[in-house]
């Protein structure tokens, strides 16, 4: 029986896998003279300095309504994607940001589209992290164009501000070649995680929109689509002005599934995949935005009779008064460079899982109990345990609905993890290595090839919640986007139809 043809997303995933026999052949020496600048500047436009409004949460209680609006927006942007540190380098200074990025390349950009608010006149704005400022580069009413591009999503009827993320492709391609598209979406997912949490802290509710007509939005923002493209839209509902009674609506729309595509050489895959997964302006929105019965329903798997099961119900993390602990961690967060190999406590692992996968436990602290993802029912979580006090070594499947760990392999994987993670000490010395996976064929059947974006954006979003919780608990954490794909499935006993999306390592920092 002949194998069914692979769609472009499946083809891309297979072609960009790392393999022990071919990795060295595909590796390229970095051309440091062509290293991209991780900032986009607008030389012309009206500048709004946001540094003027960076008082602490306790101090940011101005009685002037406009000043308070500026304070909220300033805190939202700084703690989501602002500069948090600078490191000296051979070439000068390298800046770190609130959201992690593979290789510190920061491919994402943030734009604001205003319908007209008390502080932002109608038009287009760009966030400048290097100066913590907004630049208005277009002054006109363009909200109707945004609604057209988003197929008249209902949340755009009553909101007056939208945040748009884009990707500057070459920033990541310079180092990671075609595989960079995975990292671009994961990095943007990290940013979405920050935006979701910081919005709640500043009385906004971000409604995620991933189904939009790419060409219309790129034209609206005056982007060169070969250089930069829109990745997500977030309609920001001002909770102090809008009575939020909207149900959770669909965030994603399906694209076509393309099985007829040209022979692509190395270096062409990334751009082709992004173009092939665009939504067309004339047909993609016809399915409407109502919540489908199958959307977002979690389904627990791997409930075998022989599984050792460990309940994960635990007390939630206390983020402190006014969530001050969360805001502080967003500025302090750093990816861990090395672990000391020591064990974690079981209650620490359970707290991480609770914050990441059970957001409804944090409503009483002021966080969104049901934040937007594209479709978490498509993502599975496997956890390789090498050193957790109170938990046997092995590979576990995490069942979020039942809130339990189900053991599917019974051995210590430290040596294998070192190999799988491209011989990085992080894999060997971590106490826990967490894998996000997805049945790519099933996902494409639901959403077409565009689902490849959605899966990695969601995996990055989950990964950022793990990052923040780990740092708050004084643990080490680091995401890994480079690994031997097929060998992960073989070693851990994960089904071969599960595509590995992302790896997060957790342990005691050295």
C-alpha positions in Angstrom: 0.0 0.0 0.0 1.6 3.3 -1.1 2.1 6.0 1.5 -0.1 9.0 1.1 1.7 12.1 -0.1 3.1 14.5 2.5 1.7 18.0 2.8 4.1 21.0 2.7 4.0 21.2 6.5 4.9 17.5 6.9 7.6 17.9 4.2 9.0 20.9 6.0 9.1 19.1 9.3 10.8 16.0 7.9 13.3 18.1 5.9 14.3 20.2 8.9 14.8 17.4 11.4 18.3 17.1 12.9 19.9 13.7 12.3 23.2 12.5 13.7 24.4 11.4 10.2 23.6 14.7 8.4 23.9 17.4 11.0 27.6 18.1 10.4 27.0 18.2 6.7 24.2 20.8 7.1 26.0 23.0 9.6 27.3 26.3 8.3 29.9 28.6 9.6 28.2 31.8 10.7 29.0 34.9 8.7 29.4 37.4 11.5 29.6 40.3 9.1 26.0 39.5 8.1 24.7 39.1 11.7 21.2 40.8 11.7 20.4 43.7 13.9 17.6 42.7 16.3 15.9 46.0 16.2 13.7 47.8 13.7 13.8 51.6 13.7 11.4 54.2 12.2 13.3 57.4 11.5 10.1 59.4 10.9 7.0 59.5 13.1 5.6 60.9 16.3 7.5 59.4 19.3 5.8 58.6 22.7 8.3 58.0 25.4 7.0 55.2 27.7 9.9 55.5 30.2 8.1 58.4 31.8 5.4 55.9 33.1 7.6 53.2 34.7 6.6 53.6 38.3 6.2 50.5 40.4 2.8 48.8 40.6 2.2 50.4 44.0 3.1 53.9 42.7 1.3 53.6 39.4 -2.0 54.9 40.8 -2.2 58.3 39.2 -5.6 60.0 39.6 -5.3 61.3 36.0 -7.0 58.8 33.7 -4.7 59.4 30.8 -1.6 59.0 32.9 -2.9 55.8 34.2 -3.6 54.5 30.7 0.0 55.3 29.7 1.3 53.5 32.9 -0.6 50.4 32.0 0.5 50.3 28.4 4.2 51.0 29.4 4.2 48.2 32.0 2.5 45.8 29.5 5.1 46.4 26.8 8.2 46.5 29.0 7.5 43.3 30.9 6.5 41.5 27.7 9.3 42.4 25.3 11.3 45.2 26.7 15.1 45.3 27.4 16.1 43.7 30.7 19.9 43.5 30.6 22.9 44.2 28.5 25.9 42.0 28.0 29.3 43.1 26.6 30.4 41.3 23.4 33.3 41.3 21.0 31.1 43.5 18.7 29.8 45.9 21.4 26.7 45.3 23.5 24.0 42.5 23.3 20.7 43.3 24.9 18.4 40.7 26.5 14.7 41.0 26.6 11.8 39.9 28.8 10.9 37.1 26.4 13.5 34.4 25.7 14.7 33.9 22.1 16.8 31.1 20.5 20.3 32.4 20.2 19.2 35.8 21.5 18.2 36.7 17.9 14.7 38.2 18.8 12.9 37.8 15.4 9.6 39.2 16.7 8.4 42.8 16.4 5.3 44.4 18.1 2.9 46.8 16.5 -0.2 48.5 17.8 -3.2 49.4 15.8 -5.4 52.0 17.4 -9.1 52.6 16.6 -8.8 55.7 18.7 -8.3 55.8 22.5 -7.9 58.5 25.1 -4.1 58.4 24.6 -3.6 56.9 21.1 -5.1 58.6 18.1 -6.2 56.3 15.2 -3.3 54.9 13.3 -0.3 52.5 13.3 2.3 52.4 16.0 5.6 50.4 16.5 7.1 49.4 19.8 10.8 50.4 20.0 12.4 48.2 22.8 15.8 49.9 22.7 14.3 53.2 23.8 11.0 51.9 25.3 8.9 54.1 23.1 6.1 54.0 20.7 6.4 55.5 17.2 3.3 56.5 15.3 4.3 55.9 11.7 0.8 56.2 10.2 -2.0 58.5 11.3 -5.3 57.5 9.9 -8.4 55.3 10.7 -7.4 51.8 9.6 -9.6 49.7 12.0 -11.9 48.7 9.3 -8.9 47.2 7.4 -8.0 45.2 10.4 -11.5 43.9 10.7 -11.5 42.9 7.1 -8.2 41.1 7.5 -9.5 39.2 10.5 -12.7 38.2 8.8 -14.7 40.4 11.1 -13.8 38.6 14.3 -16.4 39.6 17.0 -13.9 40.9 19.5 -12.9 43.7 17.1 -16.4 45.2 17.3 -16.0 46.7 20.8 -12.2 46.9 21.3 -10.2 49.9 20.4 -6.6 48.6 20.5 -5.0 45.6 18.8 -1.4 44.4 19.2 0.2 42.6 16.2 3.3 40.5 16.3 5.4 40.0 13.3 8.5 37.9 12.4 11.7 39.3 10.7 12.7 36.0 9.2 16.4 36.5 8.5 17.2 37.2 12.1 16.7 33.6 13.0 17.5 32.2 9.5 21.0 33.6 9.7 21.9 31.1 12.3 19.3 28.2 12.0 18.6 28.2 8.3 15.3 26.6 7.3 14.7 25.1 10.8 14.5 28.7 12.0 10.7 28.8 11.3 10.2 26.5 14.2 12.2 28.8 16.5 10.5 31.9 15.2 7.1 30.5 16.2 8.4 29.2 19.6 9.9 32.6 20.3 6.6 34.4 19.4 4.9 31.9 21.7 7.1 33.0 24.6 6.1 36.6 23.8 2.4 35.5 23.8 2.9 34.0 27.3 4.2 37.3 28.6 1.5 39.3 27.0 -1.2 37.2 28.4 0.0 37.5 31.9 1.0 41.1 31.8 -2.3 42.1 30.2 -4.2 40.5 33.2 -2.0 42.5 35.6 -2.8 45.7 33.7 -6.6 45.3 33.3 -6.5 44.1 29.7 -7.9 40.9 28.2 -5.9 39.9 25.0 -8.1 38.0 22.5 -5.8 35.9 20.3 -6.5 35.8 16.6 -4.4 33.5 14.4 -6.9 33.3 11.5 -6.3 36.4 9.3 -5.7 37.3 5.7 -1.9 37.6 5.7 -1.6 39.8 2.6 -4.1 42.4 3.9 -2.3 42.7 7.3 1.2 42.8 5.8 0.0 45.6 3.4 -1.8 47.4 6.3 1.5 47.6 8.3 3.6 48.4 5.2 5.7 45.3 5.5 7.9 43.7 2.8 6.4 40.1 3.0 9.7 38.6 1.8 11.4 40.1 4.9 8.8 40.3 7.6 5.3 38.8 8.1 2.5 39.0 10.6 2.3 36.0 13.0 -0.5 36.9 15.4 -3.1 39.5 16.3 -4.3 40.2 19.8 -7.3 42.4 20.3 -6.8 44.2 23.7 -10.1 44.6 25.6 -9.8 47.3 28.2 -11.4 45.7 31.2 -11.9 49.0 32.9 -14.1 50.2 30.0 -15.6 47.1 28.5 -18.0 44.7 30.1 -16.3 41.4 29.1 -19.1 39.0 28.5 -17.8 37.5 25.2 -17.5 33.7 25.2 -14.2 32.1 24.2 -14.3 32.1 20.4 -12.2 30.3 17.9 -8.7 31.7 17.6 -7.6 29.7 14.6 -8.9 29.2 11.1 -7.8 26.4 8.7 -5.7 26.9 5.6 -5.4 24.7 2.6 -3.4 21.5 2.7 -0.9 21.7 0.0 0.5 18.4 -1.4 1.6 19.8 -4.8 4.7 21.9 -4.3 8.0 22.3 -6.2 11.3 20.7 -5.4 12.8 23.1 -2.8 16.5 23.5 -2.2 18.0 24.1 1.2 17.4 27.7 2.1 14.0 28.0 0.3 11.9 25.9 2.7 11.3 28.5 5.4 9.9 31.2 3.1 7.9 28.7 1.0 6.2 27.2 4.1 5.2 30.7 5.4 3.8 31.7 2.0 2.0 28.3 1.6 0.2 28.6 4.9 -1.3 32.1 4.3 -5.0 32.5 4.4 -6.6 33.8 1.2 -8.6 36.9 1.4 -11.7 35.5 -0.4 -12.5 32.2 1.3 -10.7 31.5 4.6 -13.1 33.4 6.8 -16.2 31.7 5.6 -16.4 29.2 8.4 -17.0 31.9 11.0 -15.6 32.4 14.4 -18.1 30.5 16.6 -16.6 28.1 19.0 -16.8 24.6 17.5 -17.7 21.8 19.8 -14.3 20.0 19.2 -12.2 23.1 19.7 -10.0 23.1 22.8 -11.3 20.0 24.4 -8.5 18.3 26.3 -8.3 14.6 25.9 -6.0 12.5 28.1 -4.2 9.6 26.4 -1.9 6.7 27.4 -4.1 5.4 30.2 -2.6 1.9 30.1 -3.4 -0.6 32.9 0.3 -1.0 33.7 1.0 2.7 34.1 2.2 4.0 37.5 0.0 7.0 38.1 1.0 10.0 40.2 -1.6 12.7 41.1 -0.4 16.2 40.3 -3.0 18.2 42.3 -1.1 20.6 44.5 -1.3 24.0 46.1 -0.9 26.8 43.6 2.1 29.3 43.5 1.4 32.4 45.4 2.6 35.3 43.2 2.2 37.9 46.0 0.3 41.1 46.4 -0.8 42.6 43.1 1.1 39.8 41.4 4.3 41.7 42.2 6.3 38.5 42.2 5.3 37.7 38.6 6.2 41.2 37.4 9.6 41.0 39.1 10.4 37.6 37.6 9.6 38.8 34.1 12.5 41.3 34.4 14.9 38.9 36.2 14.2 35.8 34.0 17.3 34.3 32.3 17.8 31.0 30.6 20.0 28.7 32.7 23.4 27.9 31.2 24.3 24.9 33.4 22.7 22.6 36.0 24.5 21.0 38.9 22.7 17.6 38.5 20.9 17.8 41.9 17.4 16.6 42.4 14.2 18.6 42.3 11.5 18.0 44.9 8.3 16.5 43.7 6.2 19.4 45.0 8.4 21.8 42.8 7.6 19.8 39.7 3.9 19.7 40.5 3.8 23.5 41.1 5.3 24.0 37.6 2.8 21.8 36.0 -0.1 23.4 38.0 0.8 26.9 36.8 1.4 25.9 33.2 -1.6 23.6 32.6 -4.2 24.6 35.2 -4.6 28.4 34.8 -8.1 28.3 36.3 -6.4 27.7 39.7 -5.1 31.3 39.5 -8.3 33.3 38.9 -8.4 34.4 42.6 -4.9 36.0 42.1 -6.2 38.1 39.3 -4.9 36.1 36.3 -7.0 34.9 33.4 -8.3 31.5 34.2 -8.8 30.5 30.6 -6.2 32.2 28.4 -6.4 31.9 24.7 -4.4 29.3 22.8 -4.9 28.0 19.3 -5.8 24.4 20.2 -4.2 22.8 23.2 -6.1 19.5 22.5 -3.5 18.9 19.8 -0.4 19.1 22.1 0.8 16.3 24.3 3.3 16.6 27.1 5.9 13.9 28.0 8.3 14.3 30.9 11.7 12.5 31.2 12.5 12.3 35.0 16.2 11.8 35.9 16.2 13.3 39.4 13.0 14.1 41.3 12.9 13.2 45.0 9.7 11.3 45.4 9.3 10.2 41.8 10.7 7.1 40.1 13.1 7.8 37.1 11.5 7.2 33.7 9.3 8.8 31.1 5.8 10.0 32.0 2.8 11.2 30.0 1.2 14.2 31.7 -2.6 14.0 31.6 -3.9 17.6 32.2 -7.5 16.7 32.4 -7.1 14.0 35.0 -4.2 15.9 36.6 -1.8 13.0 36.8 1.5 11.7 35.5 1.4 8.3 33.9 4.7 6.4 33.7 5.3 4.8 30.3 9.1 4.0 30.5 11.0 2.8 33.5 14.7 3.8 33.4 17.0 6.8 33.9 17.6 8.6 30.6 20.5 11.0 31.5 22.9 9.5 28.9 20.4 9.4 26.1 19.1 12.9 26.9 22.7 14.3 26.6 22.8 12.7 23.1 19.3 13.7 22.0 19.9 17.4 23.0 22.8 17.5 20.6 25.3 16.7 23.3 24.4 19.6 25.4 25.1 19.3 29.1 21.7 20.8 29.8 20.0 17.6 28.7 22.3 15.4 30.8 22.4 17.4 34.0 18.7 18.5 34.1 16.5 16.8 36.7 13.5 16.9 34.3 13.3 17.3 30.6 9.8 18.1 29.3 8.7 17.4 25.7 5.8 19.0 23.8 4.6 16.9 20.9 1.7 16.8 18.4 0.2 14.3 16.0 1.1 16.4 12.9 -1.1 14.4 10.5 -4.2 14.8 12.8 -3.4 18.5 13.4 -3.2 19.1 9.6 -6.5 17.3 9.1 -8.1 19.8 11.5 -6.5 23.1 10.4 -4.5 22.5 7.2 -0.8 23.3 6.9 -1.2 26.6 8.8 -1.5 24.4 12.0 2.3 24.2 11.9 2.3 27.8 13.1 -0.4 27.2 15.7 1.4 24.2 17.2 4.7 25.9 17.8 3.1 29.2 19.0 1.1 27.2 21.6 4.2 25.2 22.6 6.2 28.4 23.1 3.3 29.9 25.1 3.3 26.8 27.5 7.1 26.9 27.6 7.1 30.5 28.8 4.7 29.7 31.7 7.2 27.0 32.7 10.0 29.5 32.5 8.4 32.0 34.7 7.3 29.6 37.4 10.7 27.9 37.5 12.5 31.2 38.0 10.1 32.2 40.7 10.7 28.9 42.5 14.5 29.5 42.2 15.0 26.7 39.8 16.9 26.6 36.5 15.1 26.4 33.2 16.1 26.5 29.6 14.3 25.7 26.3 15.9 23.7 23.6 14.8 23.9 20.0 17.6 21.8 18.5 17.4 18.0 19.0 17.6 14.7 17.1 13.9 14.5 16.3 13.4 10.8 15.5 15.7 9.6 18.2 13.5 11.4 20.8 10.6 9.2 19.9 12.7 6.0 19.8 14.4 6.5 23.2 11.4 7.7 25.2 8.9 5.4 23.7 6.8 8.2 22.3 4.7 7.1 19.3 6.3 7.8 15.9 3.4 9.9 14.7 4.0 12.4 17.5 6.1 15.3 16.1 8.4 16.8 18.7 7.8 20.5 18.9 9.9 21.8 21.9 12.0 20.7 24.8 12.2 22.4 28.2 14.9 21.4 30.6 14.5 22.0 34.4 17.0 21.5 37.3 19.1 23.1 39.9 21.2 25.9 38.4 25.0 25.5 38.8 
